[in-house]
Amino acid sequence: LLPHAWGPKVFLAKFVSCLLACSAGLPVGPEGPIIYLGGNIGMFMTSLPVLNCIGLRYTNALQRTSITLGVAAGVGAAFSAPIGAVLFVVEEVASIFTTSLLWLGFICSFTSYFVTILLGRELFSGNGKEFSTKGIFAVGQIEQWKLWEIPNFVVLGLLLGLLGSLFNIVNVKLVNTRWRKHFVKVNRKRQVLEVAGIALLVSSLWFLLPKLVPCMNKDEAFAPSNTTATDELRESVTSLWCEDPEQEYNPLATLMFGSMDDVVKYLFTSTSGGKERFPGFILFLYSSLFYAAACFIAGSAMATGIFVPMIVIGAGFGSSYSCLLRFLMPSMGLDMASYAVVGAAGFIGGVTRISVAITVIMLEISNDLGLLLPIMLTTGIAKFTGDFLTDPYFEMVLHMRHVPFIEPEPGMAFKQLRCYQVMQRPVVSLPVVVKVMDVLKVMSECTHNGFPIVESKTSNKLCGVITRAHLEYILSNLEPFLDDADELSRNPVTAKLTNHYLATHKGLKGEINSIFESMDAMYLGRELDLHRWMSRAPVTIHQLNSLEQAFFTFKTFGLRQLIVTNSEHFLVGILTRHELFHIQVDPGSYRHQTVQHHEDFAQIRGQQSAGSLDTSPMSSADGASPANGRRRPVIRRARSSREWGEQDLVNTPLSASSRGLPLLEPTPEGAEEEDDVELG
């Protein structure tokens, strides 16, 4: 889990921020924070007090499942789409899919949907006996589309894929990377000033621009009908800058000052039988302004969502596209609402590349199954167009923030590389029986979250692994752990190390200085037996296995690091998510460097067989082998010139081997200073 991303303070801050931003009328949505709040509640359900009350044991898998179920409940509550919420979790959130996760997600999303209906919508309609089955944005029956409109939907999908890719580029690469990262996120004052400036600018534009637009007659646009939905829309329009507020309304002001739900209902309402309520140029102007505002607001210091804004943008562009078609083909009788619903789904697909879940969500919120084929067609084309141009929006955000996010499927480079060509080495490890002063030295010199346990200082045979939290707890309560084995089993202090929660959380948040200050000098020379406290069955992989196997091992077990061993179960290296992330980002450099290494090594072998290679004894600092004193070839390459910014992937420099060059021979101790391996 990302540090400082969960907790009651973040929960409260996001809730208040979302409440203020949405109530201010900014072009934002509440669904993002709602989904986050659901995940936060899921994490709270796996806290130690809650688990102790219900008699469950903490595990990483339980926490991830609980957060995933919380997200499903949040999506179901935000969109009133329980089936789409389950598919969203399966498609985007869950790293490991199981049938039990599907069933539990369905229960959570259904429960949140039912509670949302009870609290936020009318439980009964009319005479109090019929249950309301309308979608959250459904306001009437949308006319059936015609078969000859399929080319129109294809073109709309292409346009929305282009607009979605442009949104990703402008928001992530221009606004958040070049502007916000270098000029706004320098300090908190600038972030607050940016939010205030956005609110002032948007409010001014939203208030002044409608003055340039002529007003329209209510009776002509909203003809009397037998449907209460049309009458409700007529009463909710805005008459800003109109001379006769009783009979006229301002179409641009109605869109700008209406809530997100009202705007979507305006666009999702069928108008083929009467006059257009919102002219095409008004829809295009509003969609363009909303598009620009959303590009700039997303990523600011406001807790907001982008799904409802994307629905509004897509519906606006889809409606304006239908107006253009009606102008070019006036006799075809196109329904603007159909293109609005299809456009909303297509734009979300072009930005996020979510296809299956968005299709179902749009069907649930519009309550019109007849639009299934156009939605699937437009969303699929928008997704393929966007994939050809840019990465999905959320993946671009993760890359921008240097989060080692692993793709759902391994690329071709994972099949071509082996673990020994990518693993980090040397590995910081501890012997089974170690002196207290050695543990303190290792923990003070590095910030790793865990350490492999080997047989001894002279033997790298793997025995297990121990976390930093365990070591901090042992050093903080050192005296009981120095007792005999019989005394250890009866001591309540040592019994806490059996708690799995401690194995996955830092006990002192890495503050080893406090342990140094309180440590008695008489304990520094004492020995600790870590055999009782380490994990004696860590997940490992052979150094000759393909990186594809390591990828699936990471995904299956939800690992943060993977220990690499040889055939004799000796520790030879370690793989973390950062190595997999770098291969995803730049696979070509790994393949090129691997080929170059094999060519260099073949040349050295040829020189050695020809007798032209110097193999005289030398010091270990120059590459000597302690066993026979002969020179052994050590192939190295210069460090990569790739710059990852100020915060380079949790500020951990990569070793030479982790950048793609295989080290076929062990590095002699003292030959060259290497970067240590960070676990987690």
BAZA-916241 format. One line per 5 residues: number of its first residue (from 1); for each residue z, y, x of C-alpha. Coordinates in steps of 0.02 Angstrom, whole numbers, plus 50000, padded with zeros to 5 digits. Layout:
<atoms>
NUM> Z:Y:X  ... .
</atoms>
This chain:
<atoms>
1> 50000:50000:50000  49966:50177:50057  50125:50264:50121  50201:50400:50012  50079:50361:49870 .
6> 50209:50290:49751  50381:50341:49695  50475:50444:49565  50438:50611:49651  50251:50579:49657 .
11> 50260:50513:49479  50342:50673:49415  50230:50788:49517  50070:50708:49452  50133:50708:49274 .
16> 50176:50894:49277  50017:50941:49371  49907:50846:49249  49997:50922:49101  49974:51100:49165 .
21> 49792:51076:49219  49738:51001:49053  49834:51127:48947  49753:51269:49046  49582:51218:48981 .
26> 49508:51177:49151  49359:51057:49157  49469:50909:49203  49530:50751:49119  49700:50665:49107 .
31> 49638:50486:49128  49657:50478:49319  49843:50523:49319  49870:50412:49167  49797:50264:49261 .
36> 49904:50309:49413  50060:50321:49306  50023:50148:49239  50010:50080:49416  50171:50171:49465 .
41> 50263:50092:49319  50194:49924:49375  50265:49953:49549  50433:50003:49475  50438:49836:49385 .
46> 50437:49748:49554  50579:49850:49628  50732:49754:49685  50850:49809:49544  50726:49757:49410 .
51> 50685:49591:49495  50868:49551:49517  50898:49581:49332  50760:49463:49277  50792:49335:49415 .
56> 50627:49348:49510  50597:49351:49697  50498:49492:49775  50330:49451:49855  50182:49556:49906 .
61> 50071:49461:49785  50190:49496:49641  50190:49682:49680  50000:49692:49692  49982:49598:49528 .
66> 50108:49710:49442  50018:49868:49501  49851:49797:49444  49922:49759:49272  49992:49935:49263 .
71> 49819:50004:49300  49746:49896:49161  49875:49966:49041  49835:50143:49098  49647:50122:49070 .
76> 49678:50044:48900  49788:50192:48851  49673:50325:48923  49512:50266:48839  49577:50158:48695 .
81> 49468:50021:48767  49571:49864:48802  49425:49749:48843  49345:49878:48956  49513:49903:49042 .
86> 49520:49719:49089  49342:49722:49154  49378:49881:49252  49525:49798:49339  49421:49644:49380 .
91> 49273:49746:49442  49359:49885:49539  49545:49857:49565  49590:49675:49593  49550:49609:49767 .
96> 49584:49429:49711  49527:49373:49539  49618:49234:49448  49618:49175:49268  49803:49214:49253 .
101> 49769:49393:49309  49633:49408:49176  49750:49346:49040  49896:49456:49094  49781:49607:49108 .
106> 49721:49575:48931  49900:49570:48867  49947:49732:48956  49791:49828:48903  49808:49769:48723 .
111> 49991:49821:48718  49956:49994:48787  49810:50014:48666  49917:49966:48518  50057:50085:48569 .
116> 49929:50225:48593  49867:50198:48416  50044:50203:48347  50092:50362:48439  49931:50461:48459 .
121> 49815:50418:48315  49825:50388:48128  49889:50213:48098  49823:50207:47922  49679:50297:47843 .
126> 49649:50360:47667  49759:50268:47546  49875:50202:47681  49813:50022:47673  49659:50016:47783 .
131> 49679:50009:47971  49574:50137:48066  49445:50050:48177  49350:50202:48242  49325:50225:48428 .
136> 49414:50368:48513  49253:50472:48517  49165:50397:48366  49129:50525:48228  48986:50449:48131 .
141> 48843:50327:48129  48715:50351:48268  48536:50319:48216  48452:50162:48283  48344:50189:48435 .
146> 48161:50132:48441  48082:50009:48558  47959:50137:48627  48107:50242:48690  48142:50118:48831 .
151> 48035:50218:48957  48137:50372:48910  48298:50279:48953  48223:50220:49118  48181:50398:49169 .
156> 48353:50455:49113  48434:50322:49222  48335:50380:49374  48384:50562:49344  48568:50519:49320 .
161> 48567:50412:49478  48501:50561:49575  48629:50678:49497  48769:50554:49532  48720:50539:49715 .
166> 48709:50728:49729  48883:50742:49652  48952:50623:49784  48871:50717:49928  48924:50889:49869 .
171> 49101:50842:49824  49145:50725:49968  49040:50784:50115  49030:50971:50080  49178:51027:49974 .
176> 49314:50906:50031  49259:50869:50209  49186:51032:50272  49275:51159:50165  49440:51090:50101 .
181> 49487:50989:50255  49462:51131:50380  49509:51285:50279  49621:51235:50133  49727:51086:50184 .
186> 49792:51178:50336  49952:51222:50241  50021:51210:50066  50006:51396:50030  49818:51387:50043 .
191> 49815:51238:49926  49914:51334:49796  49802:51486:49818  49647:51378:49798  49711:51307:49633 .
196> 49753:51482:49571  49582:51545:49623  49494:51401:49534  49592:51434:49374  49553:51621:49381 .
201> 49368:51596:49417  49341:51462:49285  49438:51558:49153  49337:51717:49187  49169:51627:49179 .
206> 49218:51527:49025  49268:51689:48937  49125:51805:48989  48971:51693:48989  48972:51657:48801 .
211> 48942:51844:48772  48765:51820:48837  48726:51685:48708  48676:51727:48528  48783:51658:48388 .
216> 48722:51531:48260  48751:51510:48074  48879:51378:48027  48799:51330:47862  48630:51295:47944 .
221> 48700:51195:48090  48834:51102:47993  48751:51064:47828  48868:51007:47688  48890:50819:47691 .
226> 48998:50683:47621  49073:50641:47791  49240:50714:47839  49190:50706:48024  49057:50839:48003 .
231> 49175:50951:47906  49307:50932:48042  49180:50982:48175  49129:51133:48073  49309:51193:48064 .
236> 49339:51170:48251  49197:51278:48316  49234:51441:48408  49172:51611:48348  49206:51709:48508 .
241> 49094:51864:48527  49021:51838:48351  49006:51982:48227  49044:51872:48075  49174:51740:48127 .
246> 49176:51665:47953  48991:51621:47949  48942:51615:48134  48995:51521:48289  48956:51535:48473 .
251> 48883:51369:48537  48925:51399:48720  49102:51458:48681  49127:51307:48568  49086:51191:48713 .
256> 49185:51289:48842  49343:51318:48740  49348:51151:48653  49452:51007:48719  49365:50866:48810 .
261> 49381:50753:48658  49305:50885:48543  49160:50918:48662  49118:50733:48672  49127:50720:48482 .
266> 49008:50867:48465  48883:50781:48578  48907:50607:48505  48872:50667:48327  48700:50627:48258 .
271> 48599:50784:48211  48425:50713:48182  48429:50759:47998  48467:50944:48018  48458:51090:48137 .
276> 48517:51073:48315  48698:51128:48328  48682:51159:48515  48511:51214:48582  48441:51125:48733 .
281> 48458:51271:48853  48641:51293:48800  48675:51109:48834  48589:51116:49003  48681:51276:49053 .
286> 48849:51206:49001  48818:51039:49088  48764:51126:49248  48918:51239:49250  49032:51092:49210 .
291> 48945:50990:49346  48974:51127:49477  49155:51153:49423  49192:50966:49430  49113:50954:49603 .
296> 49231:51088:49668  49389:51039:49574  49388:50853:49616  49496:50831:49771  49598:50991:49750 .
301> 49787:50996:49740  49784:50957:49554  49821:50786:49482  49669:50766:49371  49542:50633:49324 .
306> 49353:50636:49333  49306:50502:49206  49311:50612:49051  49225:50756:49144  49090:50632:49196 .
311> 49072:50579:49014  49051:50762:48964  48926:50796:49105  48824:50640:49069  48825:50672:48881 .
316> 48771:50853:48909  48627:50807:49023  48577:50665:48908  48576:50781:48757  48476:50916:48848 .
321> 48354:50780:48904  48331:50727:48723  48301:50909:48673  48163:50918:48803  48085:50759:48733 .
326> 48098:50826:48556  48010:50984:48612  47870:50884:48695  47860:50754:48555  47923:50840:48396 .
331> 47857:50705:48279  47954:50562:48360  48122:50602:48279  48235:50567:48428  48422:50558:48400 .
336> 48518:50672:48518  48681:50574:48500  48601:50414:48566  48548:50500:48726  48720:50580:48741 .
341> 48810:50412:48739  48682:50331:48854  48686:50482:48971  48876:50476:48984  48872:50293:49037 .
346> 48727:50321:49156  48808:50467:49247  48970:50370:49273  48866:50226:49341  48772:50344:49457 .
351> 48934:50417:49528  49053:50269:49534  48928:50122:49526  49040:50037:49397  48923:49949:49278 .
356> 48999:49809:49174  49165:49894:49136  49083:50061:49094  48960:49977:48976  49101:49896:48877 .
361> 49210:50053:48882  49068:50161:48813  49037:50035:48674  49221:50035:48629  49244:50223:48628 .
366> 49082:50255:48532  49100:50107:48414  48912:50077:48410  48853:49906:48467  48671:49952:48435 .
371> 48669:50055:48597  48710:49904:48706  48536:49881:48778  48503:50066:48818  48674:50083:48898 .
376> 48649:49928:49005  48474:49982:49055  48518:50161:49098  48680:50117:49188  48595:49982:49291 .
381> 48452:50095:49345  48572:50237:49385  48678:50118:49489  48528:50050:49588  48463:50226:49618 .
386> 48632:50285:49677  48658:50134:49790  48493:50174:49874  48551:50351:49915  48740:50354:49943 .
391> 48896:50247:49936  49001:50244:49777  49112:50395:49751  49280:50310:49773  49224:50220:49931 .
396> 49163:50385:50004  49334:50461:49967  49421:50314:50054  49308:50332:50206  49339:50519:50210 .
401> 49526:50489:50213  49506:50350:50343  49582:50216:50233  49533:50042:50301  49459:49985:50136 .
406> 49375:49814:50143  49217:49789:50041  49215:49652:49907  49085:49551:50004  49056:49533:50192 .
411> 48897:49602:50268  48773:49514:50381  48868:49570:50537  49018:49466:50483  48911:49309:50489 .
416> 48842:49349:50662  49005:49394:50751  49150:49283:50799  49334:49326:50801  49350:49333:50991 .
421> 49214:49465:50998  49309:49586:50887  49494:49546:50903  49617:49664:50987  49704:49616:51147 .
426> 49823:49610:51236  49948:49580:51096  50126:49646:51106  50233:49491:51079  50412:49433:51102 .
431> 50480:49267:51166  50587:49159:51053  50742:49194:51158  50739:49376:51210  50862:49500:51281 .
436> 50920:49643:51173  50861:49772:51299  50685:49698:51295  50679:49711:51105  50735:49892:51113 .
441> 50606:49932:51245  50462:49855:51147  50513:49940:50985  50533:50110:51067  50364:50103:51155 .
446> 50260:50057:51003  50261:50079:50816  50193:49909:50766  50254:49836:50603  50268:49659:50669 .
451> 50268:49555:50827  50205:49378:50862  50337:49263:50935  50283:49155:51083  50368:49013:51174 .
456> 50421:49113:51326  50365:49254:51440  50260:49132:51540  50191:49034:51393  50090:49116:51253 .
461> 50102:48968:51136  50126:49040:50962  50290:49001:50875  50293:49125:50732  50297:49310:50686 .
466> 50436:49433:50647  50425:49602:50562  50491:49765:50629  50608:49782:50480  50692:49618:50526 .
471> 50717:49674:50706  50786:49843:50652  50910:49759:50537  50963:49637:50673  50988:49777:50800 .
476> 51084:49883:50674  51204:49738:50640  51194:49655:50811  51365:49577:50832  51352:49445:50693 .
481> 51182:49388:50758  51254:49348:50929  51373:49219:50857  51348:49032:50858  51234:48948:50733 .
486> 51380:48886:50627  51450:49062:50611  51278:49135:50568  51255:49026:50414  51419:49086:50339 .
491> 51402:49272:50378  51347:49380:50229  51265:49506:50345  51141:49379:50412  51104:49314:50238 .
496> 51009:49474:50196  50867:49426:50313  50813:49293:50189  50760:49431:50070  50570:49443:50068 .
501> 50578:49627:50023  50647:49665:50196  50502:49570:50272  50377:49692:50199  50467:49860:50208 .
506> 50532:49960:50354  50719:49962:50350  50745:50121:50451  50570:50194:50433  50537:50165:50617 .
511> 50684:50271:50678  50739:50172:50829  50831:50319:50910  50981:50298:50796  50996:50117:50854 .
516> 50989:50172:51035  51129:50298:51009  51245:50175:50923  51207:50027:51038  51350:49969:51148 .
521> 51296:49947:51330  51382:49778:51338  51255:49706:51217  51099:49754:51314  51101:49599:51424 .
526> 51141:49478:51283  51008:49360:51218  50944:49344:51040  50876:49183:50967  50737:49238:50848 .
531> 50694:49062:50794  50802:49071:50637  50733:49239:50578  50548:49231:50615  50413:49165:50500 .
536> 50372:48996:50576  50209:48969:50481  50102:49127:50499  49921:49126:50443  49809:49106:50595 .
541> 49625:49083:50634  49533:49005:50780  49448:49124:50901  49280:49037:50879  49278:49054:50691 .
546> 49153:49177:50618  49213:49345:50561  49156:49299:50386  49293:49165:50381  49419:49294:50439 .
551> 49358:49412:50302  49389:49285:50164  49558:49240:50240  49609:49423:50231  49552:49437:50051 .
556> 49626:49272:49992  49800:49295:50065  49806:49486:50054  49845:49501:50239  49874:49657:50342 .
561> 49842:49568:50507  49778:49398:50561  49835:49312:50721  49696:49233:50827  49732:49075:50926 .
566> 49636:48950:51032  49623:48762:51014  49795:48736:51093  49876:48861:50973  49901:48991:51108 .
571> 49902:49174:51058  49741:49257:51116  49721:49410:51004  49743:49486:50833  49633:49553:50694 .
576> 49681:49693:50577  49594:49776:50431  49538:49915:50547  49421:49797:50640  49341:49739:50478 .
581> 49327:49920:50421  49239:49975:50582  49114:49833:50567  49075:49887:50389  49048:50067:50445 .
586> 48946:50034:50603  48889:49852:50614  48740:49892:50726  48844:49944:50876  48941:49781:50872 .
591> 48783:49676:50871  48702:49778:51009  48856:49775:51120  48878:49588:51096  48699:49553:51148 .
596> 48717:49669:51297  48876:49581:51350  48797:49409:51347  48652:49474:51453  48773:49549:51580 .
601> 48877:49391:51586  48721:49284:51611  48670:49396:51755  48841:49378:51837  48832:49189:51818 .
606> 48662:49190:51900  48726:49292:52045  48877:49179:52064  48770:49022:52067  48655:49103:52195 .
611> 48803:49146:52305  48775:49333:52299  48932:49371:52199  49089:49409:52298  49224:49284:52249 .
616> 49349:49320:52386  49533:49329:52341  49593:49497:52279  49745:49576:52201  49779:49554:52017 .
621> 49748:49739:51993  49564:49707:52037  49542:49555:51928  49621:49410:52026  49670:49251:51938 .
626> 49854:49208:51968  49811:49023:51965  49684:49008:52106  49668:49183:52179  49479:49188:52145 .
631> 49389:49338:52076  49341:49315:51895  49213:49426:51809  49289:49549:51687  49159:49632:51577 .
636> 49204:49799:51503  49116:49944:51425  49153:50127:51402  49249:50186:51252  49149:50227:51097 .
641> 49098:50407:51074  49121:50397:50885  49242:50531:50829  49341:50497:50671  49425:50667:50656 .
646> 49602:50724:50685  49685:50579:50596  49592:50431:50669  49634:50284:50556  49824:50296:50560 .
651> 49810:50375:50733  49787:50208:50821  49662:50204:50964  49558:50047:50973  49554:49934:51123 .
656> 49392:49891:51210  49380:49721:51131  49409:49791:50956  49257:49901:50978  49142:49754:50985 .
661> 49133:49689:51164  49200:49513:51187  49320:49487:51330  49283:49309:51381  49408:49307:51523 .
666> 49592:49353:51509  49628:49526:51576  49735:49516:51733  49899:49604:51710  49892:49778:51785 .
671> 49701:49779:51802  49678:49917:51674  49792:49996:51548  49745:49932:51375  49789:49994:51202 .
676> 49919:49892:51112  49889:49810:50946  49963:49887:50791  50014:49763:50660  49980:49836:50490 .
</atoms>
